Amino acid sequence: MFLIQEAIEVSEVQLTVHVAKDGEQAVQFFDRVDGDSDMPCPALVILDINLPKKQGGDVLKHMRQSRKCSGALVLVVSTSDSAQDRERMAKLGADGYFRKPSAYDEFMKLGEIVKKLLNGPPLKEIDSPR
Amino acid sequence: MTRNHAKALAALSAGANLPQIVFAEIMETLPAAMYMTDAQGRLTYFNRAAAKLSGRTPEIGTDRWCVTWKLFLPDGTPLPHDQCPMAVALKGGDVPTGIEYIAERPDGTRFWFTPYPAVLRDAEGQIIGGVNLLIDITDRKNAKLQIDEQFRAIIETTPECVKIVARDGTLLFMNPPGLAMVGASCADTVTDKNIYNVIAPEDRERFREFNETICGGKKGSLQFEIVGLNGERHHMETHAAPLRLTDGTTVHLAVTHDVTERKRAERASLLLNAIVDSSEDAIISKDLDGVITSWNKSAERLFGYTAGEALGKTVADLLIPEDRQDEEPNILARLRNGERVDHFETVRRRKDGSLIDISLTISPVKNLEGVIIGASKIARDITESKRIQARLLESEARFRQLADTMPQIVWTARPDGRVDYYNERWYEFTGFSRVAFEESNPESILHPDDIEETRRSWYTAVRSGEPYNVEHRFRDRRENRWRWFVGRAIPVRDAANNVVKWFGTCTDIDEQKRVEDQLRRANRDLEQFAFSASHDLQEPLRSVKIYSELLAKRHSDKLDSDALTFLTFLRNGATRMETLVCDLLSYTQATTFDGPDELVDAREVLKTTLENLRGAIEDSSAEITADPLPSLPVARTHLQQLFQNLIGNAIKYRSPERPPAIHLRAERQNEYWIFSVTDNGIGIDPEYKEKIFGLFKRLHSSDEYSGTGIGLAICQRIVDRYQGRIWVESELGRGSTFRFTLPL
């Protein structure tokens, strides 16, 4: 969490960040957006795969079926490097995939990717070096 | 002698005044039979010729009307004497002349004659008597018949063909039976009126020569075949003689008969004789008293008696042992009733006294009128089949004994799939009755879910003749639970490859099955655990690494040199742990991917591998070469992992004395490829040849060589997945060759 926020700060993108602590909270968040006309849909959802209570895939599936947020951009951020996970999340409608690196400098590159996603046309495969 | 002449004679005797003695003298010398009667027809006189012709001595004054014994009309009907021409004339009737009659003598001989009766009258015209002259015409009659009526009758009523043929083959005459034989309605319809046209082509020349011979004046006979106008072939036998015509030419007169039937019968009889003689079975015929009337070669062979010794003897005396003498009267009684005796197995005695087992089939023989006159008897030697049967029983007993000692359920089935035997284990397991075989219904103890599949497998096997192999559950009545069995059966075939029997077993695999299941479950759990663990382990490791880095980066001014060194240890440990987790993850995933259906080009995989290893290759100045590599049906990632691990190891464990030289090769052997990776590195102590493929097995500390001890375990796991093998051949200090097999 700390590193993601730092990476966004470093990239100098102006964002309001909402944080859900687990899969269940994330699902509840999308339901609340759907039910409250004052709450806007997030421009970008940064999603891990391995989440407590509800898996990232289930959260994504739920979001894509929601009234207001079905079209939001989704960037998957995960420690998993398995091809299966990448393929599964792409199929569910992820717009990008970032594998969490174990070096600080590498991690900071996430900010650039978030910037590109928000400004440019959606990239299907945004990757980090392996 | 005429009628006028007779009248004159009558006039002479009555009217002319000739002395009686002279008259009598004349009458006696007459060569014709003559007699005289009074007006009532009573015999008054007869001459010697009359007595001779009639064959009797007529009685004067007693015989009336005629001197003959018996009279007949020409058609053979008897004629009473008082209606004979003489009687008719005396009674004033008109007598027609020239009528022929037949008379019979007392000795039974007959003769033909023509009577010439005349009436004698006195001066007033009163009938005073009669005179009759009998002219014998027998010779003439016979002669005429011989030439004419009789001959015609003969040639027309004979069933033989009678024909007259000219020297050039022209058919001059043929009787109706002959025409019927050649299929013609009259002689004119025979083609060109020429006899040669109906002779079978192969016999035509012979017949022409024969015709020439006959017309040349010689007698002869010939057998030949004809092809009738209707296309039918007949076999003919002809007897011919030359016939001289009034114009001086000689023609061929022949009586020919159809011997086709006789020939056929001869052939059939020859065939029958041949069959009887060549039969393996003894064929004997006997009359109803049991006397032997025929005896073939096999009978000689079987019983030892020659035909000469056997014919005329009774079966009872010759062949039947003392203790079976009651059989023959029984058999003869049944034959007299017209019954057949089929496959009667008994014992007979040979000439040398030895006994043989035979099977008898006896049928009554009837004559043309349908009366039973004897029997034909076929005797077959069954000593051999008895012996085989005994041996069969013995081998079956042995088989059962063996089957009963086996720990499995053993059964046999007929070619149609019906089970006809179970061993002791079956009865022990099922508790079914050993006596009531129909109680043994396998389906009654089969798990309901397995009935359909088991039935289908068995029917398929029986239909195709392929071995049967199926796993199913049987109810174990003793433990009151289901047990797994594998049912297997193979067909036993005869020389003609027909299935004659099925030999089957049911083997208890319950324990094995349970262990397998447990093992599978344990493996699956372990994989699942390893996968989740390595996933979940990565996240905290990453945190340790990244925050220790941040600590060193942002707070180094607050840390002393000891703390910084510890931080480095912390990061190195985390890095090693990360590699370990990563490798463990690929190990668990090594078999979870399904291989692709298309072929993978090993050369391309090698290219990618070398690309990935570029850093290590450049650092070590390794030289890597390869023979041509094939395409094969495996997952690309699997082949890549194999190459990467083996080549990576070859570089890692290089000799400090020389730059690494690594060579790849693939050879085809039977149903698979053998890949080899040969290096010139440090080599492996033979003691550890097997051990190195185990998980986390390392021969060196991580200070000497980095690594997790998972690479070769991954290789082992991948080749296992393809039912392949991996092994190493090595010499310490010289290098190693790793080999692995993959499917074609």
Interface residues (C-beta under 8 A of the other chain):
Chain A: L3 N50 T79 S80 D81 S82 K100 P101 S102 A103 Y104 F107
Chain B: H535 D536 Q538 E539 L541 R542 K545 I546 E549 L550 K553 A574 T575 E578 C582 L585 Q589
